[in-house]
């Protein structure tokens, strides 16, 4: 194991281009619950009941409660050493790309430069029309 870590350290030290893929696990240490882990959110709830346009059409109050609960929980969290290490890699490697599906904002809190999209931050509320378009002027920055 030590040899592998040293090899990785050496490769990163000399790298000019690195891409990193992260998922929910990187934020789990910060206390952000994962969806599919041992105590994952989908152990108690079905995705289709809380996180789809159909769920919102069926029970908007439940969906709002779920997302407000998640926003409240994540608003109390901070980045962990993994986020900090990724931010340091970004500063040291000329062509660094972070690819993530995380919407908890902790990569941004660690000051990693991410391209923001309409669904990249749980704290943003983006309204989508029936045809899948972002409704103009309803959410600042995404009009």
N, C-alpha and C positions, 0 to 999 in steps of 0.2 A: 504494500500500500504506500509506504513512504517513497519508494522509487517512482510510483505513478504520480504522486503529488509533486515530487521534484521535477519530473519530466514535464508535467503540465505547467508548472511555474516557469521553467526555462522556455517552453514554447510560447507562453504568453509574454514573457519578457522581450522576446525577439519578434513578436507578431506585428504586422502592419495592418492586418485586416482580421477582424473577429466578429462572428455573429453568435449571439446567445439567445436561446429560447427559454422563456420562463413560463410557469403556470402557477396555480394556486399554492403549491408547496413553498414557494419562495416567501410568501407572506404568512404562512402558517405559524412560523416562529414569532411573528408579531401578534399572534392571537386572532388572526382573521380566519374564521372557519372555512374549510374547503367544502366543495360540493359533494365529492365522492369518497372522501377519506373515511377513516374509522367512525368519526362522529360527524360525518358530512351532512350538509343541509338536505340532500336528497334522500337521506335515510328516513326522514320524518315527513317529507313533502315530495310531491311529484312535480317535476319541472313544468309540466303542462298546466298545473294548478296555479303557478305563481309567476312564471317567467316567459310568457308567450303573449302575443297579441290576442289570441283566443281567450286566454285566462283573464286578460284585462276586460275584454268585451263581456265575459260571463260575470265577473265579480271584481269590478275596479277597486272597491274599497279594500278587499283582501290583498290585491296586488300592491296598492299604495302602502298598506300597512307593512307588507314584506319589505319593500324597497326602503321605506322610512326607517324600519328596524335596522336594515343593513347599513344605511347611511349613518345612523346614530352609532352603531357599533364601530364602524370603520373610522368615524370621526375622532374616536378616542385612541386610535392606534398610531404607532410611529414606525419608521423604517428600522430594520434590523441589520446585523452585520452583512447579510447577503446583499441587501440593497446597497449598502455602503461600498462593499467590494465591487459591485457592478459599476457604481458611479466612478470609482477609482480606475477601473479598467477603461471606462470611456475616456477619462482624462489622459490616460497613458497611451492608448492605441489610436493611431491616426484615423483608421476607418473602422469604427465600432458601431455595430447595429444590435439593438435589443429588440427582440420580437416577443410580445407578450399578449396574453388574453386577459390579464389582470385589469380590473377596473377600480381597484381600491385606492389608487393614487399614491401608493407608497414608493413606487419607482420615481414619480415626480417629486415627492418629498425628499428623496435622496439626491435630487437635482440631476437626474438622468434626462437627457434630451430625448423626448419621445414625440413622434408625430401624432398629434391629437386628431382623433376622428370622432364623429358624433356619439359613439358608444364607448369611448375609451376611459371615461371617468364616471364612477357611480354617483358622484356629487352633481354631475350635470343632468339636467332634465331635458330630454330631447323629445319633441313631439313629432311623430311620424304619421303621414297621411295614409289613407287606405291603399294607395298605389305604391307605398314604400318611400315616398319622398319626404324630405325634412321640410316641415312647414315653415315658411319664411317669416322671420321677424319674431317668432315666439320664444326663441332661446338665443340670447346674445352670443355672438361669435359663430353661430352655425347658420345664419340666414343666407 
